[in-house]
Amino acid sequence: MSLTISAGPRTGLVRIPSSKSELHRFLVLAALGEAPVTIRRRGVSEDILATARCLTALGARVSTDAELLFVEPIPRKDGALAGPDAGQVIPLPVGESGTTLRLLLPIAGLLDASVCFVREGRLAQRPLEPFLSELKRHGMQFREEGDYLYASGHLTGGLYRIPGNISSQFISALLLVLPLLPADSALRIDWPLESAPYVRLTEWTLEAAGIRLEKTELSRPAPKKEEGGPTGLVLDPLYWINGRQVPKLPADFRAGGDYSGAAAFFCMGALSPTGVVVEGLDPNSVQGDKAILEILLQMGADIGGRDGMIAVRGGQLKGGIFNLSDMPDLAPVLAMVAAKAEGNTLLRGAGRLRLKESDRLEGIAQMLLALGIQAETKEDAILIYGGTLKGGSVATLNDHRLAMAAAVAACGADGDITLDNEGCVAKSYTAFWSDFENLKKE
């Protein structure tokens, strides 16, 4: 359904929902553990519900309400996880959630289960190689039929090797599962590693569950046309992973707030003379999208915080050059702030946005052009010429991040903005429009 957002800056307080990235990982570890776990959280999203449904189909029991997730783990037999009965194919409705799909692929192999991942939207077009090939080398089989991806076979330990510049979710999925295999494993990540904070978040959740990893590095000559260190070498991260470990999360804990969802409101604050306050975030979080605060500070916004609250207020905004290779999902909302900044802004390291729910890089450029701002895209970057945001109609391309960007744009535009699909925000932030409407117009 379309929505028209009235133009003008907003101010007020937003209590942000729990981190989608944390919840995915905690749900997986809880389902693979031995004892029931209660995860206290705020809000829900379609992606988290997809992970909960799929883990339930694999034998766990996940109960959800507005304030908590209660997880009874997959049953065990003689100390080992007991997967679904052999001979049946278990449908796993992952929807449009790339995280759900990638995290559950090796779990199917851990359980020696035959499954069918049911994908929607553009998910079947998003990259799975060389992840699938590496899983095949260790005992799994796959077959694709359109939106259906069939998986079977028993995952084995050993040496795994994955490039670090395609999807950090490949790495996170293996880190979550390899410690539970009967045999020991090693996981080598080919440099460069992009979205490194998401891998660190996975390490952090594993630490919370008592899973131990030994991390080191291996050096090798830098490939041609790539920069190495002072000796011409690159360092590949290497994990030594003991098998036969069991996740042991606390019986009752609270997930941290979501910096990815908060980024939109921080950007609204940067376009407001009074500012926006966000409550519910851990200032010590390892979430990569926390970098939005440093970027907005560099652009000239005022930032402060106390008592679990972070405030962002507008200042004399200036453009700049920012590398988003570790946090590309910030690009849509940050681009709308750049549109109001003095000078030009170059957002680099954003090539993976072309493989999201939409070609998000082109979607940003189209949105800016529809609102009177010139922008140029390259393979992995977008150049934004600061100017005057006008009102107009924009396309979300069924992409939740672009819908949130339209809301940010309205806070700095001269005229109202109409977007074509308000409902797509439910993928990550169901209450987004409600929280937005609770802000006051200045």
NORURJO-V55804 format. One record per pair of residues at least 12 apart in sequence whose ideal C-beta (glycine too) atoms are under 8 Angstrom apart, sorted by the first residue. I is the first residue (numbers start at 1). GAP is how many residues later the second one is. D is the distance in whole Angstrom. If there is no record, write none. Layout:
{{I | GAP | D} {I | GAP | D}}
//
This chain:
{{1 | 420 | 7} {1 | 421 | 6} {1 | 422 | 6} {2 | 416 | 6} {2 | 417 | 7} {2 | 418 | 5} {2 | 419 | 7} {2 | 420 | 7} {3 | 415 | 7} {3 | 416 | 6} {3 | 419 | 4} {3 | 430 | 7} {4 | 412 | 5} {4 | 413 | 7} {4 | 414 | 5} {5 | 401 | 7} {5 | 402 | 6} {5 | 405 | 4} {5 | 411 | 6} {5 | 412 | 5} {5 | 413 | 8} {5 | 414 | 7} {6 | 404 | 7} {6 | 410 | 5} {6 | 435 | 7} {7 | 384 | 6} {7 | 403 | 6} {7 | 406 | 5} {7 | 407 | 6} {7 | 408 | 5} {7 | 409 | 5} {7 | 410 | 7} {8 | 402 | 8} {8 | 403 | 7} {8 | 433 | 5} {8 | 434 | 6} {9 | 259 | 8} {9 | 262 | 5} {9 | 263 | 4} {9 | 264 | 7} {9 | 265 | 8} {9 | 305 | 7} {9 | 402 | 5} {9 | 403 | 7} {9 | 432 | 7} {9 | 433 | 5} {10 | 258 | 5} {10 | 262 | 6} {10 | 266 | 7} {10 | 401 | 5} {10 | 426 | 8} {10 | 429 | 4} {10 | 430 | 7} {10 | 431 | 6} {10 | 432 | 7} {11 | 258 | 8} {11 | 261 | 5} {11 | 263 | 4} {11 | 264 | 6} {11 | 265 | 6} {11 | 428 | 6} {11 | 429 | 6} {11 | 431 | 5} {12 | 264 | 6} {12 | 265 | 7} {12 | 426 | 6} {12 | 427 | 4} {12 | 428 | 5} {13 | 263 | 8} {13 | 264 | 5} {13 | 265 | 8} {13 | 266 | 6} {13 | 296 | 8} {14 | 248 | 8} {14 | 251 | 5} {14 | 262 | 7} {14 | 263 | 7} {14 | 264 | 5} {14 | 265 | 7} {14 | 421 | 5} {14 | 424 | 7} {14 | 425 | 7} {15 | 27 | 7} {15 | 263 | 8} {15 | 264 | 5} {15 | 265 | 5} {15 | 420 | 8} {16 | 26 | 8} {16 | 241 | 4} {16 | 242 | 6} {16 | 245 | 6} {16 | 246 | 5} {16 | 249 | 7} {16 | 262 | 5} {16 | 263 | 7} {16 | 264 | 5} {16 | 265 | 6} {16 | 419 | 8} {17 | 24 | 7} {17 | 25 | 5} {17 | 26 | 3} {17 | 27 | 8} {17 | 28 | 8} {17 | 240 | 7} {17 | 241 | 6} {17 | 244 | 6} {17 | 263 | 8} {17 | 412 | 6} {17 | 413 | 8} {17 | 414 | 7} {18 | 23 | 4} {18 | 24 | 5} {18 | 25 | 6} {18 | 236 | 8} {18 | 237 | 4} {18 | 238 | 7} {18 | 239 | 6} {18 | 240 | 6} {19 | 236 | 6} {19 | 237 | 5} {19 | 238 | 6} {19 | 239 | 4} {19 | 240 | 7} {19 | 241 | 7} {19 | 266 | 8} {19 | 268 | 6} {20 | 25 | 6} {20 | 27 | 6} {20 | 28 | 6} {20 | 79 | 8} {20 | 238 | 6} {20 | 240 | 7} {20 | 241 | 8} {20 | 408 | 5} {21 | 78 | 8} {21 | 177 | 7} {21 | 180 | 6} {21 | 237 | 8} {21 | 239 | 7} {21 | 266 | 6} {22 | 179 | 7} {22 | 183 | 7} {22 | 233 | 5} {22 | 234 | 6} {22 | 265 | 8} {23 | 16 | 7} {23 | 18 | 6} {23 | 25 | 5} {23 | 28 | 8} {23 | 46 | 7} {23 | 232 | 6} {24 | 23 | 7} {24 | 24 | 7} {24 | 27 | 5} {24 | 75 | 5} {24 | 76 | 7} {24 | 79 | 6} {25 | 78 | 8} {25 | 147 | 7} {25 | 151 | 7} {25 | 176 | 7} {25 | 177 | 6} {25 | 180 | 4} {26 | 13 | 5} {26 | 43 | 8} {26 | 179 | 6} {26 | 223 | 7} {26 | 229 | 6} {27 | 12 | 7} {27 | 21 | 7} {27 | 24 | 5} {27 | 25 | 6} {27 | 28 | 6} {27 | 35 | 7} {27 | 42 | 7} {27 | 44 | 6} {28 | 23 | 7} {28 | 27 | 7} {28 | 75 | 6} {28 | 76 | 8} {28 | 79 | 7} {28 | 148 | 5} {29 | 147 | 7} {29 | 176 | 6} {29 | 177 | 7} {29 | 180 | 5} {29 | 182 | 8} {29 | 218 | 4} {29 | 220 | 6} {30 | 30 | 8} {30 | 39 | 8} {30 | 41 | 4} {30 | 43 | 6} {30 | 217 | 7} {30 | 219 | 6} {31 | 24 | 4} {31 | 27 | 7} {31 | 29 | 4} {31 | 31 | 7} {31 | 40 | 6} {31 | 42 | 5} {31 | 43 | 6} {32 | 41 | 7} {32 | 42 | 7} {32 | 49 | 7} {32 | 75 | 7} {32 | 78 | 8} {32 | 144 | 8} {32 | 145 | 8} {32 | 148 | 6} {32 | 214 | 8} {32 | 215 | 5} {33 | 40 | 5} {33 | 176 | 7} {33 | 213 | 6} {33 | 214 | 4} {33 | 215 | 6} {33 | 216 | 6} {34 | 39 | 6} {34 | 42 | 7} {34 | 212 | 6} {34 | 214 | 7} {35 | 38 | 7} {35 | 213 | 7} {35 | 216 | 7} {36 | 34 | 7} {36 | 35 | 7} {36 | 36 | 5} {36 | 37 | 7} {36 | 215 | 7} {37 | 33 | 8} {37 | 34 | 5} {37 | 36 | 8} {37 | 212 | 5} {37 | 213 | 8} {37 | 214 | 6} {37 | 215 | 8} {38 | 30 | 6} {38 | 31 | 7} {38 | 32 | 5} {38 | 33 | 8} {38 | 213 | 7} {38 | 214 | 5} {38 | 215 | 8} {39 | 29 | 6} {39 | 30 | 4} {39 | 31 | 8} {39 | 32 | 7} {39 | 214 | 7} {39 | 215 | 8} {39 | 216 | 6} {40 | 27 | 6} {40 | 28 | 5} {40 | 212 | 7} {40 | 213 | 7} {40 | 214 | 4} {40 | 215 | 7} {41 | 26 | 7} {41 | 27 | 7} {41 | 28 | 6} {41 | 213 | 7} {41 | 214 | 5} {42 | 24 | 8} {42 | 25 | 7} {42 | 215 | 8} {42 | 238 | 7} {43 | 23 | 8} {43 | 386 | 7} {43 | 387 | 6} {43 | 388 | 6} {44 | 20 | 7} {44 | 22 | 7} {44 | 386 | 6} {45 | 381 | 7} {45 | 382 | 6} {45 | 383 | 5} {45 | 384 | 6} {45 | 385 | 6} {46 | 49 | 6} {46 | 50 | 8} {46 | 51 | 7} {46 | 380 | 5} {46 | 381 | 5} {46 | 382 | 8} {46 | 384 | 8} {47 | 48 | 7} {47 | 49 | 8} {47 | 50 | 4} {47 | 52 | 6} {47 | 53 | 6} {47 | 380 | 6} {47 | 381 | 6} {48 | 21 | 8} {49 | 15 | 7} {50 | 43 | 7} {50 | 44 | 5} {50 | 45 | 4} {50 | 47 | 5} {50 | 50 | 5} {51 | 46 | 7} {51 | 48 | 7} {51 | 49 | 5} {51 | 52 | 7} {51 | 53 | 8} {52 | 12 | 6} {52 | 17 | 7} {53 | 39 | 8} {53 | 40 | 6} {54 | 38 | 4} {54 | 39 | 7} {54 | 40 | 6} {54 | 46 | 6} {54 | 50 | 6} {55 | 16 | 8} {55 | 19 | 8} {55 | 49 | 8} {57 | 27 | 8} {57 | 33 | 5} {57 | 34 | 7} {57 | 35 | 6} {58 | 16 | 6} {58 | 25 | 7} {58 | 26 | 6} {58 | 32 | 7} {58 | 34 | 8} {58 | 46 | 8} {58 | 49 | 7} {58 | 50 | 8} {58 | 53 | 6} {58 | 55 | 6} {58 | 57 | 8} {59 | 15 | 4} {59 | 16 | 6} {59 | 23 | 7} {59 | 24 | 7} {59 | 25 | 6} {59 | 52 | 8} {60 | 12 | 6} {60 | 13 | 6} {60 | 14 | 5} {74 | 37 | 7} {80 | 102 | 8} {81 | 29 | 7} {81 | 30 | 6} {81 | 99 | 7} {83 | 27 | 8} {83 | 28 | 3} {83 | 29 | 6} {83 | 30 | 4} {84 | 27 | 7} {84 | 29 | 5} {84 | 30 | 8} {86 | 26 | 8} {86 | 28 | 8} {87 | 27 | 8} {88 | 26 | 7} {89 | 25 | 5} {89 | 26 | 7} {89 | 27 | 5} {89 | 61 | 7} {90 | 23 | 6} {90 | 24 | 7} {90 | 25 | 5} {90 | 26 | 7} {91 | 24 | 7} {91 | 25 | 5} {91 | 27 | 6} {92 | 12 | 6} {92 | 16 | 8} {92 | 23 | 5} {92 | 24 | 7} {92 | 25 | 5} {92 | 26 | 7} {93 | 25 | 5} {94 | 23 | 5} {94 | 24 | 7} {94 | 25 | 6} {94 | 26 | 8} {94 | 29 | 7} {95 | 24 | 8} {95 | 25 | 5} {95 | 26 | 8} {95 | 28 | 8} {96 | 23 | 8} {96 | 24 | 5} {96 | 25 | 4} {96 | 26 | 7} {96 | 27 | 5} {96 | 261 | 6} {96 | 331 | 6} {97 | 26 | 7} {97 | 330 | 8} {98 | 25 | 6} {98 | 28 | 5} {98 | 69 | 8} {98 | 71 | 7} {99 | 70 | 6} {101 | 16 | 6} {101 | 18 | 7} {101 | 22 | 7} {101 | 27 | 8} {101 | 48 | 8} {102 | 26 | 8} {102 | 29 | 7} {102 | 65 | 7} {102 | 67 | 4} {102 | 68 | 6} {102 | 70 | 8} {102 | 71 | 5} {103 | 66 | 7} {103 | 69 | 7} {103 | 70 | 5} {103 | 73 | 6} {104 | 13 | 7} {104 | 69 | 8} {105 | 12 | 8} {105 | 23 | 8} {105 | 26 | 7} {105 | 27 | 8} {105 | 30 | 6} {105 | 35 | 8} {105 | 46 | 6} {105 | 68 | 6} {106 | 29 | 6} {106 | 34 | 8} {106 | 49 | 6} {106 | 67 | 5} {106 | 68 | 6} {106 | 70 | 8} {106 | 71 | 4} {106 | 72 | 8} {107 | 69 | 8} {107 | 70 | 6} {108 | 32 | 7} {108 | 43 | 5} {108 | 44 | 8} {109 | 26 | 6} {109 | 29 | 8} {109 | 30 | 6} {109 | 31 | 5} {109 | 42 | 7} {109 | 44 | 6} {109 | 45 | 6} {109 | 46 | 3} {109 | 68 | 8} {110 | 45 | 5} {110 | 67 | 5} {110 | 70 | 6} {110 | 71 | 7} {112 | 41 | 7} {112 | 42 | 4} {112 | 43 | 8} {113 | 39 | 7} {114 | 36 | 8} {114 | 37 | 7} {114 | 38 | 4} {115 | 35 | 7} {115 | 36 | 5} {115 | 37 | 7} {116 | 32 | 5} {116 | 33 | 7} {116 | 34 | 5} {116 | 35 | 8} {117 | 31 | 7} {117 | 32 | 4} {117 | 33 | 8} {117 | 34 | 7} {118 | 29 | 7} {118 | 30 | 6} {119 | 28 | 5} {119 | 29 | 7} {119 | 30 | 7} {120 | 27 | 7} {121 | 236 | 6} {121 | 277 | 7} {122 | 234 | 8} {122 | 235 | 6} {122 | 236 | 7} {123 | 24 | 8} {124 | 20 | 8} {124 | 22 | 7} {124 | 23 | 5} {124 | 25 | 8} {125 | 230 | 7} {126 | 229 | 5} {126 | 230 | 8} {127 | 39 | 6} {127 | 40 | 6} {127 | 228 | 6} {128 | 21 | 8} {130 | 32 | 7} {130 | 33 | 7} {130 | 36 | 8} {131 | 31 | 7} {131 | 35 | 8} {131 | 36 | 7} {131 | 39 | 4} {131 | 42 | 8} {134 | 26 | 6} {134 | 27 | 7} {134 | 28 | 6} {134 | 36 | 8} {135 | 20 | 7} {138 | 17 | 6} {138 | 18 | 5} {138 | 19 | 8} {138 | 20 | 6} {138 | 22 | 7} {139 | 14 | 5} {139 | 15 | 5} {139 | 16 | 5} {139 | 17 | 5} {140 | 12 | 7} {140 | 13 | 4} {140 | 14 | 8} {140 | 15 | 6} {141 | 12 | 5} {155 | 22 | 7} {155 | 26 | 7} {156 | 25 | 7} {156 | 27 | 7} {157 | 21 | 7} {157 | 24 | 5} {157 | 25 | 7} {157 | 26 | 3} {157 | 27 | 6} {157 | 28 | 4} {157 | 86 | 6} {158 | 25 | 7} {158 | 27 | 6} {158 | 28 | 8} {159 | 26 | 7} {159 | 27 | 5} {159 | 29 | 7} {160 | 14 | 6} {160 | 18 | 7} {160 | 25 | 6} {160 | 26 | 7} {160 | 27 | 5} {160 | 28 | 7} {161 | 26 | 8} {161 | 27 | 5} {161 | 28 | 8} {161 | 29 | 7} {162 | 12 | 7} {162 | 25 | 7} {162 | 26 | 8} {162 | 27 | 6} {162 | 28 | 7} {163 | 26 | 8} {163 | 27 | 5} {164 | 25 | 4} {164 | 26 | 6} {164 | 27 | 6} {164 | 28 | 6} {164 | 29 | 3} {164 | 30 | 6} {164 | 73 | 7} {165 | 25 | 8} {165 | 27 | 5} {165 | 28 | 7} {165 | 29 | 5} {166 | 186 | 8} {167 | 28 | 8} {167 | 185 | 8} {168 | 25 | 7} {168 | 26 | 7} {168 | 27 | 4} {168 | 28 | 7} {168 | 30 | 4} {168 | 31 | 5} {169 | 29 | 7} {171 | 16 | 7} {171 | 18 | 6} {171 | 22 | 8} {171 | 28 | 5} {171 | 31 | 7} {172 | 26 | 6} {172 | 27 | 6} {172 | 29 | 8} {172 | 30 | 4} {174 | 13 | 6} {175 | 12 | 7} {175 | 24 | 7} {175 | 27 | 5} {175 | 28 | 7} {175 | 31 | 6} {175 | 38 | 7} {175 | 64 | 7} {175 | 66 | 8} {176 | 26 | 7} {176 | 30 | 7} {178 | 63 | 5} {178 | 65 | 7} {179 | 27 | 7} {179 | 32 | 5} {179 | 33 | 8} {179 | 34 | 7} {179 | 62 | 5} {179 | 63 | 7} {179 | 64 | 7} {179 | 66 | 4} {180 | 63 | 7} {180 | 64 | 8} {180 | 65 | 6} {180 | 66 | 7} {180 | 67 | 8} {181 | 62 | 5} {181 | 63 | 8} {182 | 61 | 6} {182 | 62 | 6} {183 | 60 | 5} {184 | 56 | 8} {184 | 57 | 7} {184 | 58 | 5} {184 | 59 | 5} {185 | 56 | 5} {185 | 58 | 7} {186 | 52 | 7} {186 | 53 | 7} {186 | 54 | 6} {186 | 55 | 7} {187 | 51 | 7} {187 | 52 | 4} {187 | 54 | 6} {188 | 30 | 7} {188 | 48 | 6} {188 | 49 | 7} {188 | 50 | 5} {188 | 51 | 8} {189 | 47 | 6} {189 | 48 | 4} {189 | 49 | 7} {190 | 46 | 6} {191 | 43 | 4} {191 | 44 | 6} {191 | 45 | 5} {191 | 46 | 8} {192 | 34 | 8} {192 | 42 | 8} {193 | 44 | 6} {194 | 131 | 5} {194 | 132 | 7} {194 | 155 | 7} {194 | 158 | 7} {195 | 93 | 7} {195 | 130 | 7} {195 | 131 | 6} {195 | 132 | 7} {195 | 133 | 7} {195 | 157 | 8} {196 | 92 | 8} {196 | 130 | 6} {197 | 89 | 6} {197 | 90 | 7} {197 | 91 | 3} {197 | 92 | 8} {197 | 94 | 8} {197 | 129 | 5} {197 | 130 | 7} {198 | 90 | 6} {200 | 86 | 5} {200 | 88 | 8} {201 | 85 | 5} {201 | 86 | 6} {201 | 87 | 7} {203 | 12 | 8} {204 | 82 | 5} {206 | 41 | 8} {208 | 41 | 6} {208 | 42 | 7} {208 | 45 | 8} {209 | 38 | 4} {209 | 39 | 6} {209 | 40 | 5} {210 | 35 | 8} {210 | 37 | 7} {210 | 38 | 5} {211 | 34 | 5} {211 | 36 | 6} {212 | 30 | 7} {212 | 33 | 7} {213 | 26 | 5} {213 | 27 | 7} {213 | 28 | 6} {214 | 25 | 7} {214 | 26 | 4} {214 | 27 | 8} {215 | 22 | 7} {215 | 23 | 7} {215 | 24 | 5} {215 | 25 | 8} {216 | 21 | 8} {216 | 22 | 5} {216 | 24 | 7} {217 | 18 | 4} {217 | 19 | 6} {217 | 20 | 6} {217 | 21 | 6} {218 | 17 | 7} {218 | 18 | 5} {218 | 20 | 5} {219 | 14 | 5} {219 | 15 | 7} {219 | 16 | 6} {219 | 17 | 8} {220 | 13 | 7} {220 | 14 | 6} {220 | 16 | 6} {221 | 12 | 6} {221 | 13 | 8} {222 | 12 | 5} {256 | 25 | 7} {256 | 26 | 4} {256 | 29 | 5} {256 | 31 | 7} {257 | 21 | 8} {257 | 22 | 8} {257 | 23 | 4} {257 | 24 | 4} {257 | 25 | 7} {257 | 28 | 8} {258 | 29 | 8} {258 | 171 | 8} {259 | 22 | 6} {259 | 26 | 6} {259 | 28 | 4} {259 | 29 | 8} {259 | 30 | 4} {259 | 31 | 5} {259 | 33 | 7} {260 | 27 | 7} {260 | 29 | 4} {260 | 69 | 6} {260 | 168 | 7} {261 | 143 | 8} {261 | 167 | 7} {261 | 168 | 5} {261 | 171 | 7} {262 | 16 | 5} {262 | 19 | 6} {262 | 27 | 8} {262 | 30 | 8} {262 | 48 | 8} {263 | 26 | 6} {263 | 29 | 4} {263 | 66 | 8} {263 | 67 | 6} {263 | 70 | 5} {263 | 71 | 8} {264 | 69 | 5} {264 | 140 | 4} {264 | 141 | 7} {264 | 143 | 6} {264 | 144 | 6} {264 | 168 | 8} {265 | 13 | 5} {265 | 47 | 8} {265 | 170 | 8} {266 | 12 | 7} {266 | 26 | 5} {266 | 27 | 7} {266 | 30 | 6} {266 | 44 | 8} {266 | 46 | 5} {267 | 25 | 7} {267 | 29 | 7} {267 | 45 | 8} {267 | 66 | 4} {267 | 67 | 7} {267 | 69 | 6} {267 | 70 | 5} {267 | 141 | 5} {267 | 144 | 8} {268 | 139 | 7} {268 | 140 | 6} {268 | 143 | 5} {268 | 171 | 7} {269 | 32 | 7} {269 | 42 | 7} {269 | 43 | 3} {269 | 44 | 6} {269 | 45 | 7} {270 | 26 | 5} {270 | 29 | 7} {270 | 31 | 4} {270 | 42 | 6} {270 | 43 | 8} {270 | 44 | 5} {270 | 45 | 8} {270 | 47 | 7} {270 | 67 | 5} {271 | 43 | 6} {271 | 65 | 8} {271 | 66 | 7} {271 | 69 | 6} {271 | 137 | 7} {271 | 140 | 5} {271 | 141 | 4} {272 | 41 | 6} {272 | 42 | 5} {272 | 139 | 7} {272 | 170 | 6} {273 | 40 | 7} {273 | 41 | 6} {273 | 169 | 7} {274 | 39 | 7} {274 | 168 | 6} {275 | 27 | 7} {275 | 36 | 5} {275 | 37 | 6} {275 | 38 | 3} {275 | 39 | 7} {276 | 35 | 7} {276 | 36 | 6} {276 | 37 | 8} {276 | 163 | 7} {277 | 32 | 5} {277 | 33 | 7} {277 | 34 | 5} {278 | 31 | 7} {278 | 32 | 5} {278 | 33 | 8} {278 | 34 | 8} {279 | 29 | 6} {279 | 30 | 5} {280 | 28 | 7} {281 | 27 | 7} {281 | 29 | 6} {283 | 22 | 7} {283 | 27 | 7} {288 | 38 | 5} {288 | 39 | 4} {289 | 38 | 5} {289 | 40 | 6} {289 | 41 | 6} {291 | 35 | 7} {291 | 36 | 5} {291 | 39 | 7} {292 | 35 | 8} {292 | 38 | 5} {292 | 41 | 8} {292 | 42 | 7} {293 | 17 | 7} {293 | 19 | 7} {295 | 27 | 6} {295 | 35 | 7} {295 | 39 | 6} {296 | 16 | 6} {296 | 41 | 7} {298 | 22 | 6} {298 | 24 | 8} {299 | 18 | 5} {299 | 19 | 6} {299 | 20 | 7} {299 | 21 | 6} {299 | 38 | 7} {299 | 39 | 8} {299 | 42 | 6} {300 | 15 | 4} {300 | 16 | 5} {300 | 17 | 5} {300 | 18 | 5} {300 | 41 | 8} {301 | 12 | 7} {301 | 13 | 6} {301 | 14 | 5} {301 | 16 | 7} {302 | 12 | 8} {302 | 13 | 5} {316 | 26 | 7} {317 | 20 | 7} {317 | 23 | 6} {317 | 24 | 4} {317 | 25 | 7} {318 | 23 | 6} {318 | 24 | 5} {318 | 25 | 6} {319 | 19 | 6} {319 | 22 | 5} {319 | 23 | 7} {319 | 24 | 4} {319 | 25 | 5} {319 | 26 | 4} {319 | 65 | 7} {319 | 67 | 5} {320 | 23 | 8} {320 | 25 | 6} {320 | 26 | 8} {321 | 24 | 8} {321 | 25 | 5} {321 | 27 | 7} {322 | 12 | 7} {322 | 23 | 7} {322 | 24 | 7} {322 | 25 | 6} {322 | 26 | 7} {323 | 25 | 5} {323 | 26 | 5} {324 | 23 | 6} {324 | 24 | 7} {324 | 25 | 5} {324 | 26 | 5} {325 | 23 | 7} {325 | 24 | 3} {325 | 25 | 8} {326 | 23 | 8} {328 | 21 | 7} {328 | 22 | 5} {328 | 24 | 5} {328 | 25 | 5} {329 | 24 | 8} {329 | 27 | 8} {329 | 72 | 6} {331 | 16 | 5} {331 | 19 | 5} {331 | 22 | 6} {331 | 29 | 7} {331 | 30 | 7} {331 | 33 | 6} {331 | 51 | 7} {332 | 28 | 7} {332 | 31 | 8} {332 | 32 | 5} {332 | 35 | 8} {332 | 69 | 5} {332 | 70 | 6} {332 | 72 | 7} {332 | 73 | 4} {333 | 68 | 7} {333 | 71 | 6} {333 | 72 | 5} {333 | 75 | 5} {334 | 13 | 7} {335 | 12 | 7} {335 | 29 | 5} {335 | 32 | 8} {335 | 33 | 6} {335 | 40 | 8} {335 | 47 | 7} {335 | 49 | 6} {335 | 70 | 7} {336 | 32 | 8} {336 | 53 | 7} {336 | 69 | 5} {336 | 72 | 4} {336 | 73 | 4} {336 | 76 | 7} {337 | 71 | 7} {337 | 75 | 8} {338 | 46 | 4} {338 | 48 | 6} {339 | 29 | 6} {339 | 32 | 7} {339 | 34 | 4} {339 | 45 | 6} {339 | 47 | 6} {339 | 48 | 7} {339 | 50 | 5} {339 | 70 | 7} {339 | 73 | 7} {340 | 46 | 7} {340 | 49 | 6} {340 | 72 | 4} {341 | 45 | 5} {342 | 44 | 6} {343 | 43 | 6} {344 | 39 | 6} {344 | 40 | 7} {344 | 41 | 5} {344 | 42 | 6} {345 | 38 | 7} {345 | 39 | 5} {345 | 41 | 7} {346 | 35 | 6} {346 | 36 | 8} {346 | 37 | 5} {346 | 38 | 8} {347 | 34 | 6} {347 | 35 | 5} {347 | 37 | 7} {348 | 32 | 7} {348 | 33 | 5} {349 | 31 | 6} {349 | 32 | 7} {350 | 30 | 6} {350 | 31 | 6} {350 | 32 | 7} {351 | 28 | 6} {351 | 29 | 3} {351 | 30 | 8} {352 | 28 | 8} {356 | 43 | 7} {356 | 45 | 7} {357 | 40 | 7} {357 | 41 | 6} {357 | 42 | 4} {357 | 43 | 7} {357 | 44 | 8} {357 | 67 | 8} {357 | 70 | 7} {358 | 39 | 4} {358 | 40 | 7} {358 | 41 | 4} {358 | 44 | 7} {359 | 38 | 8} {360 | 37 | 8} {360 | 39 | 6} {360 | 41 | 6} {360 | 42 | 7} {361 | 16 | 5} {361 | 21 | 6} {362 | 15 | 6} {363 | 32 | 7} {363 | 33 | 8} {363 | 34 | 5} {363 | 36 | 6} {363 | 39 | 5} {364 | 13 | 8} {364 | 18 | 6} {364 | 38 | 7} {364 | 41 | 7} {365 | 12 | 5} {365 | 17 | 6} {366 | 28 | 8} {366 | 29 | 6} {367 | 27 | 5} {367 | 28 | 7} {367 | 35 | 6} {367 | 38 | 6} {367 | 39 | 7} {367 | 42 | 7} {368 | 16 | 7} {370 | 22 | 5} {370 | 23 | 7} {370 | 24 | 5} {370 | 25 | 8} {371 | 18 | 5} {371 | 19 | 5} {371 | 20 | 7} {371 | 21 | 5} {371 | 23 | 7} {371 | 38 | 6} {371 | 42 | 6} {371 | 46 | 7} {372 | 15 | 7} {372 | 16 | 6} {372 | 17 | 7} {372 | 18 | 4} {372 | 20 | 7} {373 | 12 | 7} {373 | 13 | 8} {373 | 14 | 5} {373 | 15 | 8} {373 | 16 | 6} {374 | 13 | 7} {388 | 26 | 6} {389 | 20 | 6} {389 | 23 | 5} {389 | 24 | 4} {389 | 25 | 7} {390 | 23 | 6} {390 | 24 | 6} {390 | 25 | 6} {391 | 22 | 5} {391 | 23 | 6} {391 | 24 | 2} {391 | 25 | 5} {391 | 26 | 6} {392 | 23 | 7} {392 | 25 | 6} {392 | 26 | 8} {393 | 24 | 8} {393 | 25 | 5} {393 | 26 | 8} {393 | 27 | 7} {394 | 12 | 5} {394 | 15 | 8} {394 | 23 | 6} {394 | 24 | 7} {394 | 25 | 5} {394 | 26 | 7} {395 | 24 | 8} {395 | 25 | 5} {396 | 23 | 5} {396 | 24 | 6} {396 | 25 | 5} {396 | 28 | 6} {398 | 23 | 6} {398 | 26 | 5} {399 | 25 | 6} {400 | 24 | 5} {400 | 25 | 5} {400 | 26 | 7} {400 | 27 | 4} {400 | 28 | 5} {400 | 29 | 7} {401 | 27 | 8} {403 | 16 | 6} {403 | 18 | 7} {403 | 19 | 7} {403 | 21 | 5} {403 | 22 | 5} {403 | 29 | 8} {404 | 21 | 6} {404 | 25 | 7} {404 | 28 | 6} {406 | 13 | 4} {407 | 25 | 8} {407 | 26 | 8} {407 | 29 | 6}}
//
